Amino acid sequence: MTLGSIVKAPLGSDTGVITRAALGPHRAAVHVARGGPLYRASSQPRATTAPGAPPRRQRREPPRRAPLTESVAMLDSSADALLRALNRAYTRRPVLAIVLGTLLGLALIEGVALGASTGATLVFGAMAMVTLVVVGRREMEYYSEAVEYELDDHVAHKYRRLVTAFNRMRFAGPVWHMGRRTGRGDRRRRRLVMPTLALPPRVRSNIRVPALRAGRQTLYFFPDRVLVYDAQMAWGISYHGLKVKGGDIREVGDGSQGGGSAECNGYLALASDSGLSALFRCTDPKAAAEVAAAVEALA
């Protein structure tokens, strides 16, 4: 499940693009290059070795070596196809855990009705809770989507610049999400958020991405686009369609960035034609400007 294969595919004017794909179901690969991102989806893995191929010797080091398998077939995909797969994983309910929890609950009620002792009931209930947690996590892990990113050098440099600026902003001091206006002048409702490097729910990847909570939405800044997760679904915004501004709030004369505390002079505004509108205030104006410039560089 963790082995990788190297597949070459054309992209734009390049002669070949190296795409690293992880074997197994629910997996995809994204290669971000000068010509734009190339999305590849893996088919079901084939665990048989190539016919007629001589057996390979296994090295003694490292001591635990995964068995060699045939390269998985990679199929051309798209951003929409990957987004649909992420939504399927995000909205899928833990059916097995729900069924198991119902059966264990009925068994516990039946035991109490038959006169089971208090100690036995407590032990059974504790074991049932542990079982449900383990089964639920394993089920979510199995049905989660794995996306592996392979970045060209210039894209990796730009994305590293974004992560560095993001870390500087989150370590400089508190970050506030500025919500709707309160109706009293230009003041907005604000909420303290915790910027972090994380992944969306039920998504596995070889990278951790900057994440910002904006009200009921969470923004994940991937190398190819921004993924917006809300309570019902996930949707994506390309960096070409993202409008971003950042800097010192004292340099904005129209008051459109809302009111905040005097120590939070930095602001970061994100908007798109697809409906995203988020405003953040932070302590370091220079870091906010660097984040905005790094996001624009990814477009």
C-alpha positions in Angstrom: 0.0 0.0 0.0 3.0 2.3 0.4 5.1 1.4 -2.6 5.6 3.9 -5.3 6.1 3.7 -9.1 7.5 6.1 -11.6 5.3 6.9 -14.6 6.2 9.2 -17.5 3.6 11.3 -19.3 3.7 14.3 -21.6 2.9 17.7 -20.3 2.8 20.8 -22.4 6.2 21.4 -24.1 8.1 19.1 -21.8 9.4 15.8 -23.3 8.3 13.9 -20.2 6.9 14.5 -16.7 7.9 12.2 -13.9 4.8 11.4 -11.8 5.1 9.4 -8.6 2.1 7.3 -7.9 1.4 5.4 -4.7 0.0 1.9 -5.2 -3.4 1.0 -3.9 -7.1 2.1 -4.2 -8.3 5.6 -3.4 -5.1 7.2 -4.6 -4.1 9.9 -7.1 -1.0 11.8 -8.1 -0.6 15.5 -9.0 2.5 16.7 -10.8 2.8 20.5 -10.8 5.0 21.9 -13.5 5.4 25.0 -15.7 2.6 23.9 -18.0 0.2 23.6 -15.0 -0.8 20.7 -12.9 -1.3 17.2 -14.4 -3.7 15.0 -12.5 -3.3 11.2 -12.6 -5.6 8.7 -11.0 -4.5 5.1 -10.2 -6.5 2.1 -11.1 -6.8 -0.9 -8.8 -3.4 -2.3 -7.9 -2.1 -5.5 -9.4 -0.1 -7.6 -7.0 1.3 -10.1 -9.5 4.8 -9.9 -10.9 5.4 -9.4 -14.6 5.2 -12.7 -16.6 8.6 -14.3 -17.3 10.5 -11.9 -15.1 13.3 -13.5 -13.1 12.9 -13.2 -9.3 14.8 -10.3 -7.8 17.1 -10.7 -4.9 16.0 -8.9 -1.8 18.6 -6.9 0.0 19.4 -7.5 3.6 19.2 -3.9 4.5 16.8 -2.4 5.4 15.7 -5.5 7.4 12.0 -5.0 6.5 11.5 -4.6 2.8 8.0 -4.4 1.2 7.5 -7.0 -1.6 7.9 -5.8 -5.1 4.7 -5.5 -7.1 3.9 -4.6 -10.7 3.5 -0.9 -11.5 0.0 0.2 -11.2 -1.7 1.6 -14.3 -2.1 5.3 -14.2 -5.1 6.9 -16.0 -5.4 10.5 -17.1 -7.7 12.4 -14.7 -8.6 16.0 -14.0 -9.1 18.4 -11.2 -12.8 17.8 -11.3 -12.4 14.1 -11.0 -10.1 14.4 -8.1 -12.5 16.9 -6.4 -15.4 14.4 -6.8 -13.3 11.7 -5.2 -12.4 14.0 -2.3 -16.1 14.8 -1.8 -17.0 11.1 -1.8 -14.5 10.5 0.9 -15.6 13.6 2.9 -19.3 12.9 2.9 -19.1 9.1 3.4 -20.5 7.9 6.7 -18.8 5.3 8.8 -21.4 2.6 8.0 -19.5 -0.3 9.6 -18.9 1.6 12.8 -22.5 2.7 13.0 -23.7 -0.9 12.5 -21.2 -2.3 15.0 -22.1 0.4 17.5 -25.8 -0.5 17.2 -25.2 -4.2 17.7 -22.9 -3.5 20.7 -25.5 -1.2 22.2 -28.3 -3.8 21.8 -26.0 -6.4 23.4 -25.3 -4.1 26.3 -29.0 -3.4 26.9 -29.8 -7.1 26.7 -27.1 -7.9 29.3 -28.5 -5.3 31.7 -32.0 -6.7 31.2 -30.8 -10.2 32.0 -29.3 -9.1 35.2 -25.6 -8.7 34.4 -23.4 -7.4 37.2 -22.3 -3.7 37.3 -18.6 -4.7 36.9 -19.3 -6.9 33.8 -21.4 -4.1 32.3 -18.7 -1.5 32.8 -16.0 -3.8 31.3 -18.1 -4.7 28.3 -19.0 -1.0 27.7 -15.4 0.1 27.9 -14.3 -2.7 25.5 -17.2 -1.7 23.1 -16.1 1.9 23.1 -12.4 1.0 22.3 -13.6 -1.3 19.6 -15.8 1.4 18.0 -13.0 3.9 18.0 -10.5 1.5 16.4 -13.0 0.3 13.8 -14.1 3.8 13.0 -10.6 5.1 12.5 -9.6 2.1 10.4 -12.7 2.5 8.2 -12.1 6.2 7.7 -8.4 5.6 6.9 -9.4 2.9 4.4 -11.9 5.1 2.5 -9.8 8.2 2.7 -8.2 9.6 -0.5 -4.4 9.7 -0.8 -3.0 12.4 -3.0 0.8 12.5 -3.7 2.3 15.7 -5.0 5.4 15.8 -7.2 6.7 19.4 -7.7 9.1 20.8 -10.2 12.0 22.7 -8.7 10.6 26.2 -9.5 7.1 25.2 -8.2 8.7 23.7 -5.1 10.6 27.0 -4.5 7.4 29.1 -4.8 5.4 26.8 -2.6 8.2 26.7 0.0 8.1 30.5 -0.1 4.4 30.4 0.8 4.9 27.9 3.7 7.7 30.0 5.1 5.6 33.2 5.0 2.6 31.4 6.5 4.7 30.1 9.3 6.1 33.6 10.0 2.5 34.9 10.1 1.2 32.3 12.5 4.2 32.4 14.9 4.3 36.3 15.0 1.1 36.5 17.1 -2.6 36.0 17.2 -4.5 35.8 13.9 -8.2 36.8 13.7 -10.8 36.0 11.2 -13.0 39.1 10.6 -16.6 38.1 10.0 -19.7 40.1 9.1 -20.1 43.6 10.1 -21.9 44.2 13.4 -24.0 47.1 12.1 -22.1 49.7 14.1 -19.9 51.5 11.7 -17.1 49.5 10.1 -16.6 47.1 13.0 -16.7 43.4 12.2 -17.2 40.3 14.4 -13.9 38.7 14.9 -12.8 35.2 15.9 -9.4 34.0 17.0 -8.1 31.2 14.6 -5.2 28.9 14.9 -3.3 28.8 11.5 -1.6 25.4 11.1 0.0 23.0 8.6 -2.6 20.2 8.2 -4.6 18.2 5.7 -8.4 18.1 5.0 -10.4 15.5 6.7 -10.1 12.0 5.2 -7.2 13.0 3.0 -3.7 11.6 3.1 -0.7 13.1 1.4 3.0 13.4 1.4 2.8 17.1 2.3 1.2 19.2 5.0 -0.4 22.4 3.7 -1.2 25.8 5.3 -4.7 25.9 6.7 -6.8 28.8 7.8 -10.2 28.6 9.5 -12.7 31.2 8.1 -16.0 31.0 9.9 -17.6 27.7 8.9 -15.1 27.2 6.1 -11.5 26.0 6.2 -9.0 27.0 3.5 -6.3 24.5 2.6 -3.5 26.0 0.4 -2.3 23.1 -1.8 0.4 23.6 -4.5 -2.1 23.6 -7.4 -5.1 25.3 -5.8 -7.0 26.2 -2.6 -9.4 23.7 -1.3 -12.4 25.1 0.6 -14.1 22.7 3.1 -17.4 23.6 4.6 -20.0 21.5 6.5 -21.6 20.0 3.3 -18.9 19.7 0.6 -15.4 20.6 -0.6 -14.7 22.9 -3.6 -11.6 24.2 -5.2 -10.3 27.6 -6.4 -7.3 27.8 -8.8 -4.7 30.4 -7.9 -5.5 32.1 -11.3 -9.0 32.8 -10.0 -8.0 33.9 -6.5 -7.8 37.6 -5.6 -5.5 38.2 -2.6 -4.3 41.3 -0.8 -2.1 41.7 2.2 -0.1 44.3 4.1 -0.5 47.0 6.7 -4.1 48.0 7.6 -2.9 51.6 8.3 -2.1 52.0 4.6 -5.7 51.2 3.7 -7.6 54.4 3.7 -11.1 53.2 2.8 -11.8 51.3 6.0 -13.0 48.3 4.0 -10.8 45.9 6.0 -12.9 46.4 9.1 -11.9 47.3 12.7 -9.6 45.3 14.9 -7.2 45.7 17.8 -4.4 48.2 17.5 -1.7 45.6 17.8 -3.1 43.6 14.8 -2.1 45.9 12.0 -1.6 43.3 9.3 -4.4 42.1 7.1 -4.9 39.3 4.5 -7.9 39.4 2.2 -9.0 36.5 -0.1 -11.8 36.6 -2.6 -12.9 34.8 -5.8 -15.7 34.8 -8.3 -16.9 31.4 -7.0 -18.0 32.8 -3.7 -15.0 32.9 -1.4 -14.7 36.1 0.7 -12.4 35.9 3.7 -10.6 38.6 5.7 -7.9 38.0 8.4 -6.0 40.3 10.7 -2.6 39.4 12.1 0.2 41.0 14.1 2.9 41.1 11.4 1.9 43.2 8.4 5.1 42.2 6.5 4.3 38.5 6.9 0.8 39.1 5.6 2.2 40.9 2.6 4.6 38.0 2.0 1.8 35.5 2.1 -0.2 37.5 -0.4 2.8 37.8 -2.7 3.6 34.0 -2.4 0.0 33.1 -3.3 0.1 35.4 -6.3 3.3 33.8 -7.4 1.6 30.4 -7.6 -0.9 31.7 -10.1 
